[in-house]
Amino acid sequence: MTSSPIKDVLKTLYQHADVVEQTRRDGIIVPAQDAPQASVGALRQANALRPAGEDGYRLHPKLRDFLNDHLQLFPAYQTLAEIGSRISQAHQLWNDVDDLYRAKDYSAVENIVETIESTVFDIGDSVDRNLLYLHTLLSTRYGNVRTLEAKKSQNRFYQREANILAQDMSRMAGVFDKIESEATARGMPELAKFVRMNLQAHLQTWQHAMSIQRRLRRRDAS
């Protein structure tokens, strides 16, 4: 069987799966202290680990996101996907466009646009996943509680998670409305259209799904 860059990195991840799992769980590991130096070195060579602080390493964010997505299949690991940092990233990148235009660094502007578009896809995927997660809470966990106190606790947990997602979607709408309108004004219609098609066009559907779930939650909690 011939080797290839994809096969090589998958082999490395398999050979050092314990360290990958530990890093996903703990966030940061320190070579020799938390994991063998050889394993950290191999994963660094594969770009699966990135520096974190003076001595530590963290998982490549895309690899961490992939593993977290996979874990959503298992109830014990289900959590809201984090969206706030991606919204902040898109907002900051868009603010940087002004400086780059003044410096006439159009190549850097193109790179920013590509990053914003990738972030839009990531946010959309995360919102869909979070709505599915909230639906799972309603359809499975509510049915598993046996006492009134447990039901109240589950209700508070659901309400907290739903509020986080609602706040993220509200902030997302504000940030990307700004990006869409300013991109149009700056003569960047392709970016404006991309944001409209891949985020803003879905916002009403997402908000409607949240509204339905909250009505179901109030019915089941009563």
Secondary structure as GFF3:
##gff-version 3
##sequence-region A 1 222
A	DSSP	alpha_helix	5	15	.	.	.	ID=ss1
A	DSSP	alpha_helix	17	26	.	.	.	ID=ss2
A	DSSP	alpha_helix	37	45	.	.	.	ID=ss3
A	DSSP	beta_strand	49	52	.	.	.	ID=ss4
A	DSSP	beta_strand	56	59	.	.	.	ID=ss5
A	DSSP	alpha_helix	61	71	.	.	.	ID=ss6
A	DSSP	three_ten_helix	75	77	.	.	.	ID=ss7
A	DSSP	alpha_helix	84	102	.	.	.	ID=ss8
A	DSSP	alpha_helix	106	136	.	.	.	ID=ss9
A	DSSP	pi_helix	137	141	.	.	.	ID=ss10
A	DSSP	alpha_helix	142	144	.	.	.	ID=ss11
A	DSSP	alpha_helix	148	185	.	.	.	ID=ss12
A	DSSP	alpha_helix	189	195	.	.	.	ID=ss13
A	DSSP	pi_helix	196	200	.	.	.	ID=ss14
A	DSSP	alpha_helix	201	221	.	.	.	ID=ss15
###
